[in-house]
Amino acid sequence: MTATEVLDPVIEALHGVLRPDQVLTGRTDRYNRARVPAPFPVHRWAERLPDLAVLPETTEEVAAVVKVANRFRIPVVPRDGGTGLTDGAVPLRGGIVVDVKRMNAVHEIDLENRTCTVGVGINMLKLNEQLAQYGLIYPDDPASYPCSLVGGRIGTSGWSLIGARYGHTRDLVLSFDHVLPTGEVMHVGDGAGGKLTKSSSGYQLKHLFMGHQGTLGIATRATLKLYPKPEAEFSPFFAFADYDSAYACVGALARAGVATFSGAVLFDEWKVAYLRRDDEAYIPQPADVRALACTVLYGYDDEVRAGGRRLLRIAREHGARYLGDEISAGDWAARHDRYATPLHGRTRSGQVVPMSWHCEDAAVNYTDLPAVAREWHAIIGELRAKTDVFDDWGMFCYTSGSTGADYLTEIDVGIWEQQLGDRAWAMWVEAKRAIAAAALRHGGSISACHGSCREGEVDLVPEELGRGFDLMLDLKRTLDPNNIMNPGKYLLDRAYPDPGATAGTGDGGTP
Ligand SMILES: Cc1cc2nc3c(=O)[nH]c(=O)nc-3n(C[C@H](O)[C@H](O)[C@H](O)COP(=O)(O)OP(=O)(O)OC[C@H]3O[C@@H](n4cnc5c(N)ncnc54)[C@H](O)[C@@H]3O)c2cc1C
């Protein structure tokens, strides 16, 4: 059958449940919804195009689209901000991209119960602009704060920079309306009203329906936990002559048990060298500064002052040099746009080449950070020795919890994407596998925030989850009998005897 013969009946059925302006088949509409920030060989881009995109405005419309998809056995891929770094929102088999950005209303702000209920297409920046008038904040604070949306945060079970105080997406999302892969609608979360932070009734399904990368359905409307907007912020940055001192200091800051402690970050020598070389916004430090640490506190002014004094004392005891209020406040304020710097590129054979930023993350315990850092830099070092397509832009380690037990560990890699041919891509996939393997060898997890769907890393998911991976396959088959939801991700095709039975046209649809 031709692409037209496959798609025409689907489009006709979608027109039965949506207005014409909600069904998009044009090239630009589809190309724009194939785009994600993670690098991919430019010449293979067409492999990731959807056949069409839809813009539903209600839960019922999402459910109707998913039912149409089941009828025609065509894939459905949910998409929010499209900032995911593991290709979760990329359609691997064509099909329908469900773009939920029009579902971006604030439906309710409940001042007494400290919750708000929103459409999942809203981003945290816009939501917090509305909450500010009530002195409230929704403190999910990823580096992608202005561009990732609530639904994508649910789909990835995101990680927040200030999670050590306020928790991460899974703690902050109380409940949500969810369209299952069959098109049925359910409410996920504690209690019948959706505004509880804790219940012990039945299985704790909220966690199952978060972080599944769109493979178990589509969240449409979420109830979120709110906090008083903090009166004070203090984010001291410290300089060190070596990595070991900075590492020891970050550990001590995170373990101090200060109530307003919201996070600590370690920048290693490679990161400092990268900032010095390639980031114009970086205020140059003397050459003997080789590692940096920062911590951040939020709360009422008096408690932040007291906690800050304690943390400054601890840092001094570890040989830290305080960088001063201006650099500290400025660097912390740049946390949402620091990642936009990479297009500066790198000098190669006398010419500046455009490199895109890419980030590999893992969850690692404090005691294993130095060993993982050594192994990861060695992996990128080997890549650099083979080709100049890759560069090592250094590592950050961020506390995940208030006790300093585990860290989101990331290595930033510059990639000259225009030169990312098949050979370099194969090298990259191999390096990703080695990066994930190192995290597992040290008792960690392949990902603390992005997920682990991409080639290379995904191969090791069964190893990390053990019997849990078999259970994932059973759940997927039960909840998504037709393999409609985001097929091809997380090795979940293994749940089906004939996974190829669900596919779009595979050629990006009609032009
Ligand atoms: C510069 C930059 C900085 C980043 N910093 C962080 C960070 O600090 N912390 C962090 O956690 N991540 C970070 N990320 C990664 C990314 O922003 C997060 O993974 C984010 O949660 C993705 O949200 P999104 O709205 O862009 O989702 P998308 O990329 O659109 O989707 C992500 C996944 O969720 C699924 N999905 C989308 N919508 C829904 C829905 N309504 N229901 C169910 N599933 C859905 C998609 O199919 C996909 O698998 C960063 C990315 C960039 C580019």
The ligand as a Gaussian input file, in Angstrom:
#p B3LYP/6-31G(d) Opt

LIG

0 1
 C       19.439000      22.758000      28.053000
 C       18.778000      21.578000      28.694000
 C       18.879000      21.414000      30.061000
 C       18.239000      20.323000      30.682000
 N       18.278000      20.217000      32.043000
 C       17.561000      19.249000      32.667000
 C       17.497000      19.187000      34.093000
 O       18.094000      19.978000      34.815000
 N       16.721000      18.217000      34.649000
 C       16.027000      17.321000      33.880000
 O       15.302000      16.490000      34.435000
 N       16.111000      17.351000      32.538000
 C       16.826000      18.297000      31.916000
 N       16.871000      18.349000      30.553000
 C       16.164000      17.342000      29.756000
 C       14.684000      17.695000      29.476000
 O       14.457000      19.070000      29.567000
 C       13.789000      16.955000      30.447000
 O       13.898000      15.579000      30.202000
 C       12.317000      17.383000      30.403000
 O       11.632000      16.729000      31.442000
 C       11.644000      17.070000      29.078000
 O       10.453000      17.826000      29.022000
 P        9.773000      18.216000      27.624000
 O        8.527000      18.961000      27.953000
 O       10.718000      18.885000      26.739000
 O        9.390000      16.767000      27.117000
 P        9.582000      16.060000      25.694000
 O       11.005000      16.099000      25.266000
 O        8.574000      16.569000      24.739000
 O        9.191000      14.573000      26.089000
 C       10.008000      13.832000      26.958000
 C        9.437000      12.413000      27.079000
 O        8.184000      12.442000      27.744000
 C        7.157000      11.936000      26.893000
 N        6.008000      12.818000      27.071000
 C        5.860000      14.097000      26.632000
 N        4.671000      14.581000      27.007000
 C        4.058000      13.604000      27.712000
 C        2.797000      13.508000      28.355000
 N        1.934000      14.522000      28.340000
 N        2.482000      12.351000      28.973000
 C        3.351000      11.300000      28.986000
 N        4.555000      11.336000      28.374000
 C        4.906000      12.477000      27.752000
 C        7.713000      11.997000      25.484000
 O        7.141000      11.020000      24.642000
 C        9.180000      11.749000      25.737000
 O        9.426000      10.378000      25.846000
 C       17.524000      19.397000      29.898000
 C       17.446000      19.555000      28.512000
 C       18.061000      20.637000      27.914000
 C       17.943000      20.805000      26.425000

